[in-house]
């Protein structure tokens, strides 16, 4: 186990290095000039050149890479061209909204989708199963922003139950914090409910056809115990994998939801940075995302041990 | 739990949610919540020409002079001033009681240092500094500007209302290299920047400057008394979605949307809880503009540029881009209609032309079929349709067109390139300007005709325009300045520096309980008040 962990941690280093080099080069090769963007509409060519110089963008790419990568090795992600603040502090400020949204979304998704998927598998071919499949197709098909507008109109404007937009930090009070997260989380969770429910249904369905399920039923175990203890546990590996992917995707940014509900999260930060060609911020957040992906994958792999005793590292 | 208990629990939850939702939507009358037209990134309004940075500047800084709604220059921090008979010595006395947010008095040294920094970045400031021999500060409240020769725009420059505005900063801040951003935001304006609450891309907060002494005159444009009625002004930088902005305004979670998406205009006008104030000068708020690249074929030929201008009938652009008739108007002038230098001089090539004329002009120009590379920004909703109209009109006139889609920031980077269009350069882009930035021949960047070295993107070169602009700068007689502005415009249409494509109004919308709106050139938030919501 420990050697597996050490190998996986060591393997993250080349991954991060490749990501760093690729991101750096791709940004320099794509069109767009941060200096021209910062200077504003009426700036002259000379003024833009002066700003480019002040940002260090007039230096050879290799020199720029050397400086940036040297700083990264010391834990310094640099300073945003756009906001004149450290990239680390920008990420730190955006982390709470993103983590909160991701956590609540996944909580709703798992609590709703897993039971739905299990019941659908149990009642395979019945009306519930068909209804769930229809809902899944709908969940995948409806664009997130359409769902967001419908929820805002009904829940916020017509019923007046929840705020339309904004984010309140947990430190400013738990209830306002939760109130501002409910609608965005429901909006986002629909697609994950559809996805996780389908995977759960398929996995449980497969497990229900196994001999040990027949044996469990033959022993006279209650059906709930058969479903949860035997079928669901054995079907857990693909479900956990899907949830893991969901965590990584949610932390990697949910731009549309963040934009509609005015949540200052990492997704919005990434898009703003890309639009402004804010190289240090883009590089910093992509490195951060890569790290999160690697970490989540590692956690998912390790979790397999708990669900499937046959797996050994 | 029985069904009835469940229903009761749901009813209680709904009541609690409704009550707390209503509380959240209640607007504190001492707090103004605004969704600005764009994100606020750069906090130094001298370092960038971005309008958001300018608006941020107006909140926290004060100016020596200001421009009223009739484009007249009025004193602001200045109490009195004199001009020598030969127009070469200007003496300014500051108002009493001016104080920076840190409690230190505003002195003449602060004013001079601020002007020096601004004079290195702003187009009009740079032009003014070519006349300035020196500036001195005989007393703490008096400063003098010594000119090498008479200059006709000293007050216009000091009171200019748009980017870059000569805001007055403490000397220690103004001494910062003009090409480095400041990191001390101490001003002397009606609001104090709350730096610890500034979260980039999230919110920007301003608190009332209790020590600010406003002028006695009524507010008008950027001039007059700046009465700060709110204890706190919050810019919501996170709310970007147009539909969500409208929903938040209707629910009362925000008080003002600076730039309403045009498609919501009719609905907002009919909403009894909202108001669409006419805060912009009657002359129009913004102007669309097509810019030619004078360095490369086919627009290195003035006759080809004139053919394009002849094809560009303004109504077509305005109808496609703005759509709502009451929000746009055609205007033959390069300077905004309704402002002092506006005229129809020389505009016949566009105003009295038609497609047949454009086709004839193009035929006679010797156009060789070189495709026109038009850069189309897909993400800037206020101008994104203009390139499609331009492409269609140019094709009708006989041009070959290569319409290239890109995001605005790519366009901004690419337009600075002087390479030929087939090597990453360009032939044309379309943009929009606020009235204040194109109100005279000095501030209008598109009229600069100094060639490749220092003109604005497109780099026209014309000695006659530059000579006329130089005369305009030196002229102190207003009637003669108007004649010179007309002559510059005539010449600009002759050589085809650019094409004006009509004027349109940005729509600002607010809750009905926000009052005190006045005509201005941009979005500034003094004099406004808010009564407690009635519902």
Interface residues (C-beta under 8 A of the other chain):
Chain A: X31 X32 X33 X34 X36 X37 X38 X39 X40 X41 X42 X43 X44 X45 X46 X47 X48 X50 X51 X54 X80 X82 X83 X84 X85 X90 X93 X145 X148 X149 X152 X153 X156 X157 X159 X160 X161 X162 X163 X164 X165 X166 X167 X175 X176 X179 X258 X259 X260 X261 X262 X263 X264 X268 X269 X272 X275 X276 X277
Chain B: X14 X17 X18 X20 X21 X22 X24 X25 X39 X41 X42 X43 X48 X49 X50 X53 X121 X123 X163 X179 X180 X181 X183 X199 X200 X201 X202 X236 X237 X238 X239 X240 X241 X243 X244 X247 X248 X250 X251 X253 X379 X406 X407 X408 X409 X410 X412 X413 X414 X415 X416 X418 X424 X431 X433 X437 X445 X454 X455 X456 X457
